[in-house]
Amino acid sequence: MATPTSIEVWNPNGKYRVISTKPMPGTRWINLLVEGGCRVEICTQKKTILSVEDMIALIGEKCDGVIGQLTEDWGETLFSALSKAGGKAFSNMAVGYNNVDVNAATKHGVAVGNTPGVLTETTAELAAALSLAAARRIVEADEFMRAGLYDGWLPHLFVGNLLKGQTVGVIGAGRIGSAYARMMVEAYGEFLKANGEPPVTWKRASSMGEVLQQADLISLHPILDKTTYHLVNKESLSLMKKDAILINCSRGPVIDEVALVEHLKANPMFRVALDVFEDEPHMKPGLAELKNAVLVPHIASASKWTREGMATLAALNVLGKIKGHPVWSDPNRVEPFLSENVPPPSASPSIVNAKALGLPLSML
């Protein structure tokens, strides 16, 4: 069995033992756990993705709760180990939880937390930034400058796509997708108004095929489940315009990455910008070499306020279950948990299997 050797301990005499499989931004989450009577153990092992064996070793013989990451495979084996160690709570430091077998957790009486309501704007901002980066070939141009290749202005140098007046498609118009759409409209709204031009208009498409065929820029924001796995594949890519732009800040397997690589090779004017990958952290062969692909390492939520907020919500999910607090009634209204000026509500911010476990809801 693997034995992680590097552990940072806070409040060693705490009544409850809570494990974090990774160091997380900020210290408020640690302080809240310590104030709640927890001994906090943070795995600082220099290993990006811990194995199941690593995490079993971390859990040990007594563990009240775990804060984990979306790169970890939380299934029957780990929830069984956590339950045997007396654990009653696990929280992903993420809004998504496709890495978690919620049924297995429920079977072992473990509450599963996530962190919604704090990633919306920052994820939408990255999608908007990637849209502009891909359209205007910013990454290619940056590499060109750094390589010392710029000899002077040329008419055809890094000619990209103008977004003004183009059709933007959003697939998965939930909170993040809607925020992205709003940002793309606001980018031109006041400009158009000031120049006496027609305002930006929108409509709900009758089908995904309509979006694929008509949009010049498409941003993907669906959840990942059986119905959205390879939602974008060879067939759907063939419906898109030859010079379209595709953005993905949702989950990697929403796109058939092999089909995407082939499409990018066959259509050099087609551009893509990806924050997530099908076999993360790996990319399909050929993707990294393509100039018409902008690639970033899953940083959609990587703003200081958001990541610290995610850590706080994850910690309070675990602490709330340990303390026997009810579950917050509206997981998308998490502002009361994030204010540093007042104590957070006595509740778990978001427990996805609360109903299955019969957990009470907060009346606050």
Helices and strands as residue ranges (DSSP letters): E 7-10, E 16-20, H 28-35, E 38-43, H 52-59, E 65-68, H 76-84, E 89-92, H 102-107, E 111-113, H 120-135, H 138-146, E 168-171, H 175-194, H 208-214, E 217-220, H 234-239, E 245-248, G 252-254, H 257-266, E 271-274, E 293-295, H 304-323, H 335-338, H 354-357
